[in-house]
Each structure stands twice: as C-alpha cells, then as structure tokens.
Amino acid sequence: MITVSQEQLDAVEYLLSQSAQGNHVLFELDMVRKVFATPTLLMTDQEIKAVEQHIEKIITLESIDQQKAYLDQLPENTLHSVVKTYFNIVENNLFEKGSKRH
C-alpha cells in the first residue's frame, strides 16, 4: 500500500474519469487494441506484485508525460499486463460509482 497526496489522488481520479469517457490519456489507441487482441494469461503472484508496483509508480509521477515515458520503457509483456490491470481498475471504478445494479 502506498500513501498518495491529495494532488496525486486528484490526478488518478482525472485519469479514471477520462478513461470512463473513452479518453485513454496514457495509452495510444493502437497499443490498447494490440493489448486486448492478445489472450489474457494468468499471472503468478510475483507478476501481480510487479504490476502493482508499476501502477503505484505511475501514480507517484507528477505529469502525464512522465507517466507515458515510464510506460514506454516497460517490456512489452509487462506493459500489456499493466494496461489490462489499468482497464480492470477503470471497469471496477465504473461499477462502484454506478447507481443502478441489476
């Protein structure tokens, strides 16, 4: 668990709200398409921990440009896992904020 400032929390909420509207600020559309065109593989506990650390690192970076630069340096398979995890977070956030549940 990490501690984030109100400014960092606001930035995360901005990214999630933009993604919920289809504006995926951190990711290029072609890359997102490529990620979701590949099958999702089960991750080991070690891989899950690594992805969590990457998400935490992204949150602590001050600007979207820094976040994108960080993502650009990740190995492709790691980036794919981070992207899928990010979209899972977006989906869960939408579900939690939804007022109607069936």
HELIX and SHEET records of a PDB file:
HELIX    1   1 GLN A    6  ALA A   20  1                                  15    
HELIX    2   2 LEU A   29  ALA A   37  1                                   9    
HELIX    3   3 ASP A   45  THR A   60  1                                  16    
HELIX    4   4 ILE A   64  ASP A   72  1                                   9    
HELIX    5   5 GLU A   76  LYS A   97  1                                  22    
END                                                                             
